[in-house]
Amino acid sequence: MDERPLVVVHPPSSTGGRRVTVRAETLGTAYEPGDIVEFLSLAGLDPDPVWFDDPALLEWRGGGRDVWA
């Protein structure tokens, strides 16, 4: 069983925003936490129970949810 987080929020880019992937598929670039919720919904996941500090769901690379630049 794969124990890696389902969603990876990559480090902020030099042009702004953070790439978001679900199971290694790029969903887009997030510029705020609300964008991540939208991407999860578009990917068919239920965004309502999302806890941004849940390491089983989200992996924040290059800073946590307060780092966007």
Backbone hydrogen bonds, N-H to C=O, Kabsch-Sander energy under -0.5 kcal/mol:
donor,donor_aa,acceptor,acceptor_aa,energy
3,E,1,M,-0.5
6,L,56,A,-0.8
7,V,57,L,-3.4
8,V,21,T,-2.6
9,V,59,E,-3.0
10,H,8,V,-0.7
10,H,19,R,-2.9
13,S,17,G,-2.6
16,G,13,S,-1.2
17,G,68,W,-1.1
18,R,30,A,-2.7
19,R,11,P,-0.5
20,V,28,G,-2.6
21,T,8,V,-2.5
22,V,25,E,-2.4
23,R,6,L,-2.1
25,E,22,V,-2.0
26,T,24,A,-0.6
27,L,20,V,-3.2
28,G,20,V,-1.1
30,A,18,R,-3.4
30,A,28,G,-0.5
35,D,32,E,-1.4
36,I,32,E,-0.8
36,I,33,P,-0.6
37,V,33,P,-1.5
38,E,34,G,-2.0
39,F,35,D,-2.4
40,L,36,I,-2.4
41,S,37,V,-1.9
42,L,38,E,-2.4
43,A,39,F,-1.8
44,G,41,S,-1.6
45,L,40,L,-2.7
50,V,47,P,-1.5
52,F,50,V,-0.6
54,D,51,W,-2.2
57,L,54,D,-1.4
58,L,54,D,-2.8
59,E,7,V,-2.3
60,W,58,L,-0.5
61,R,9,V,-3.0
61,R,59,E,-0.7
67,V,64,G,-1.9
68,W,66,D,-0.6
